[in-house]
Amino acid sequence: MNWKTLAEKVLAGGNATREEALAVLESPDDDLLVLLDAAFAVRRRFFGRGVALHVIQNAQSGLCSEDCAYCSQSSAAEGSIERYRLQSVGEIVQGAHAAHRLDALRYCVVISGRAPPDKTVEKICEAVRQIKREVPLQICTSLGLLDKDQARQLKQAGVDRYNHNLETSERFFDSICTTHTYADRVATARVVKAAGMELCSGGLLGMGETFQDRVDLAFALREAGADSIPVNFLDPRPGTPLAGRQRLSPSDCLRALILFRLVNSDREIRMAGGREACLGPMQVLGLFAANSMFTNGYLTTPGQGLAADRVMIESAGFQVTSITQA
């Protein structure tokens, strides 16, 4: 496979085929730098050398009825994590100010649970309205399954983007969750787009899925019109059904980021959960395919911190994207 030719096809407005996408994942390590160069040509066309930073606010932790096998907050998990009800409006707003001080472009308010009660949506909307008055941040929320009225409320309150990951392929989904379906997740993605919000939707790799499942996910996200695609790598959590699984290798993680870039050329591709654990010292190479990343930690696990992230970004010749550049 000529990877430069594939990049040129994508840059000319063409699309990677499923066969080409699968070839990326099956490529030898000797091709990795050439593949990264191909992905970077596409990334540079649409995003230059900018890196958008996102900060997560875990506004409600644990207490979830769903049995997602990877999640330490699920009903199937037995690990020790912090559990608490929905934070106050003041706490959520305070988190936004902290995110702004970290030079974040987006502030992501996340709660655990299957779907938000209306009173929760109202409280989130109140916090979002206050944040928009006080802090120049883009707001993303991740509240679970959503109906049309709730999506409309969030949009009217000022939510820019809604996160709801498809997580994996339709074929593999039942292997990791039985309390809701893949179709449920697709339905929420459609509700988000219909309400006029941007859709943030990605997946978690390393759960036992095949290369073909990863390809199917990349194409499903393109079909769903995902504006932002967080690519998570499983860092198995103690007490979850997936505890003890072997992490993906750094080269497999990089090939996955390249896959999502070439299939979704002009979409935001984010190095998300598990990047420090799975990519290790090679995570800087992920920036040649991905143009955004979480900083300062995740929902129940810490990250390497903003200072280390800044050194990594700037040492590789990239720049943090400011709110005025977005």
N, C-alpha and C positions, 0 to 999 in steps of 0.2 A: 504494500500500500504506500502510495506517495502522499505523505501527510501535508506537505506544502501545497500540493494540488487540491487536496480536500479543503484546506483553509481558503485557498483562492476561490474555490467554488462557492463556499459559504459567503465570502466577502462580496462576491458578484451577485448575491441575492438568492443563491440556490440553498438547498437544504441537505444536510447529511442524511443518508439513507439509514435504515435500520441495520443493514449489513455493514455499512461503514462504521456506525456507532459501536456495533459488537466487536469489530476489528480493533477499535481503540482499546477496549477492555482486555482483549486477548493479545495485545501487542507485547513483544519482549521488552525487558528492561533496557536493552541496548537502544531502543527507539524512543526512550522517555524524553530525552532533551529535545529531540526533533519534534515530538508531539507537543511539548510545552511551547516551543517556538511557534508552532501552528496555532495553538490556542491563544497565545499572546498576541499574534497578529490580529485575531478577531477581537479580543478583549480591548486592545489598544484603539481599534477603529471606533468602538462605541463608547469607551470609558476612559481612554487615555491611560494615565498612570495614577488616577485617583482611587482611593480606598475609602469607602463609606463605613463609618463606625456605628454600630448599633449597641445599645445598652438595654438589658432586660430587667424589668421589675417583676419579681415573683410576688404578685399581689394577693395570691391565695394558694397555699401550699398543702399538698396531700389531700386527704378526705375525698378521693375520687372513686366513683362507682365503677369505672371502666377497668377492663382487665388487660390493657396493653402490656405485652410481655416484657418490653424494654424499659418501662417507666417505673421509677422508684416511688412515684406518687399514686400508683394504681392500686386497685383492690387486690391485685394478685401479688403485690410486693410485701415483703416482710422486713425490709431494711429499716434502719433508724434514720429518719429525716425529720426536719422541722415541719410541724403541721400547724396551720392557723387559718382562721376564717378571713374573709375579704378585708383587706386593709382599709383604713379610713381615707376619705378624699384627701385630707391633709398629708397623709403618708405617701400617697401616690403622687401628689403634686411635688412634695419634697424630693422624691426620687427623680422627677423630671429635672429639677434644678441641679441635682447631682450629676445627671447624665449630661446636661449642658456644660457643666464645668469640665467634663471629660472629653469635650469636643465631639460628642456624638451627633450624628446627623439625624438618627431616629431613636426614639424612646419606645420600647416595646412592653406594653402592659399585658401580663400573662396571668391567667387564673387556671387552677385545676378544675376538673369536672367535665361531665358529659356535655352539658348545655347550660347557659346562664339563665337563671330566673329573671323575670322582667325587672325586679327591684335591683338586681346586680347591674344590669345594663344601664339603668337610670343613674346609679351611683358612678359607674365608669364614665358615663356621658358628662356628669357634673364635674368630675375631675378633669376630663379632656377639655371642657370649655375653659376651666380656670388655667390649665397649662397653656392653652393657646393665647390667653390674654397676657401671660407672664413670661413665657420662654419661647424663643425661636427654634422650635423643634418640630420635626415631622413625627406623627403619632401612629404607631401600629398597635393593634390590640389582638389578643389571641384568647378567646373565651369559650371555645368549643363549637358545637353544632349551633347554627344560627338560623332563625326564620326571617322572612322578608321584612316584617315590621321592625325587628331588632336591628337588622342591617341598615334600614332607613334611619333609625334613631342615631346610630353610631355615625353615619355619614353626616347627618345634620349637625351633630355635636362637634364635628371637625376631625374625626378619625380619617387619616389619609390612606391607611393600608390595614388590611385584616389578614392575619396569619391563620391558615388551616392546612396543615401538611397532609398530602396524600399518603406519605410515609413509605410506601412500597408499591409494587405492582398489584393490579386487581387479582391476579392469580395467587399471589403469596399472602395477601392481606389476612385471610382467615387463619393463617398460621400464627399470627401475632396478636390478633384481637377477635373476640367473639361477641362482645357486648354492643358493638355497632358495626356497620358494614362499610365497605369501600364506597358503595353507592351513597351512603349518608355523607361521606366526606366530599364526594364530587358535588352533591346537591348544595352543600354549604359554599363550596367554591363558586358555583353558579349564582347563588344568592348574593354573594359579595360583589361579583362583577356587575350584576344587574342593578345593584344599589349605587354604583358609580365609585366604589372604593377600589384601590389597587389590591391585587391578590398576591399575597406572599404564601407560597406553597412549595414545599420541597419534600425531602424524605430522609430516612435513616438507613445507612448502609452497614452491612456486616452482621445482619440478623440471621443469616443462613440462606438468603435469597441467591439466585443464580445471576450470572452476567445478563442473561436475557431479561430477568426481572428488572434489573437496573436500566436497561435500554427501554423497556416498556414504561417505566416510571418517567424517564426523560421525555419520551414522546407524549405521554399522558399530560404532563405539565405544560407542554407546548400547546396541546389541544385545548387545555383548560384556560389558556391565556394568562398563565402565571407571570406577573410582572417582576417578581423577586423569587429566587429559588435558593433556600437554605439547604446546604448539603451537610448533613450530620453523619458522623462516624461513630458506631457503637463503641462506647467505653463501658463495658458491662458493669451494672450497678449491683452491689451486694444485696441479696434478698429478693432479686427479681428472677423470673423464670429463665432469663438469658444470662444470669450470672455464670461466670466461668468460661464463656465463649472466648475464643481467641480473637484479638483485635485484628483489623485489617492491617496489611503492611503499608508503609508510607507510599510505595510505588503504586499500589492498588488505589489508595486514596487520591493520589495525583491523577491517575488515569480516569477516575470517576469525575473529578472536577473538570478535566478536559472534555469528557463526554458531554457533561451538561452544558459547557460553553459552546461546543460545536453544534449541538442540537438546538440550543436556545440562545442564538448568537448575540442578540441585542438585549437580553434580559439580565437583570442583576443576579450574579451567582455569588453566594455567600459561603465562605468557610465557617461552618457553624460548630455545634457541639462535638466534642471529641477531637478537635484539631490538634490540641497540644498533646494529648495522650497517644493518638494514632500517627500523626505526622512527625512529632518530635522536632529535631533540628531541621527537618526538610519542609516544615510548614511554610517557610518563606517562599518556596517554589510554587506553592499553591496560589500566590498572588499573581502569577503569570497567567492564570486562568480565571481566578475569582477576583471580583472587584469590590467585595465588601466582607465584613467579618464582625462577629460579636467581640466586645472587649469587656474586661472586668467581670467575667464569670457568666454562668448559665443559670438554670433554674435551681438545681440542687448541688451543683459542683462548681468549684472555683476555676477561674482561668489563670493565665500567667500574669495578668495585670496590664494596665494601660502603659506603664513605663516600658515594659519589655515589648509590648506590641508596637509602640512608637519606634523603638530602636530597630525592630525587625522591618517595619514598613519603610522607614527613611534610609536605612542602610542598603536596601535593595533598589533605591532610586524611585520609590513611590511616594505619594503625598496623601495625607488625610484630606478627604473631601469636606469642605465647609458647607454650611447651610446655604450660603449665597451661591455656591457653585452647582448645587443640586438641580 
